[in-house]
């Protein structure tokens, strides 16, 4: 039998190269795992978001901000 002769002989090698590149990509890609590499929001960040959304008034924002900065 002549496995690598003919028109499709090199295709087998190309598929192996593609497979190896795919596996390297899978294992080298940084996946987002909950709790890792994520910036945790500080209480002040959360306060700023609540104020920006209009959930709290300016007075409440200032009071809570003073409390957090103590």
SVG drawing of the C-alpha trace seen along z (x, -y; Angstrom):
<svg xmlns="http://www.w3.org/2000/svg" viewBox="-32 -66 36 68">
<polyline fill="none" stroke="black" stroke-width="0.4" points="0.0,0.0 1.2,-3.5 -0.2,-5.7 1.6,-8.9 1.7,-8.8 -0.7,-10.5 -2.7,-13.7 -3.8,-13.5 -0.5,-12.3 0.4,-15.7 -3.1,-16.3 -2.6,-14.0 0.3,-16.0 -1.6,-19.3 -4.4,-18.0 -1.9,-17.0 -0.4,-20.5 -3.8,-22.1 -4.7,-19.8 -1.5,-20.6 -2.0,-24.3 -5.6,-24.0 -4.5,-22.2 -1.8,-24.7 -4.4,-27.5 -6.8,-25.7 -4.3,-25.3 -2.6,-28.7 -5.8,-30.8 -6.4,-32.4 -9.9,-31.5 -11.8,-33.7 -12.2,-31.7 -14.5,-33.3 -12.4,-34.8 -9.2,-34.9 -7.6,-37.8 -10.7,-40.0 -10.4,-43.3 -12.5,-43.4 -14.6,-46.5 -13.9,-48.5 -16.8,-49.8 -16.0,-53.3 -16.4,-52.0 -19.7,-50.5 -20.8,-53.8 -19.8,-55.8 -21.9,-53.4 -24.9,-53.7 -24.6,-57.5 -24.2,-57.5 -27.3,-55.4 -29.3,-57.8 -30.0,-55.2 -28.7,-57.5 -28.8,-61.3 -25.7,-63.6 -26.1,-63.9 -26.2,-60.2 -23.2,-59.8 -21.2,-62.3 -22.1,-60.8 -21.3,-57.2 -18.0,-58.4 -16.9,-60.1 -17.7,-56.9 -15.7,-54.7 -12.7,-57.0 -12.3,-56.9"/>
</svg>
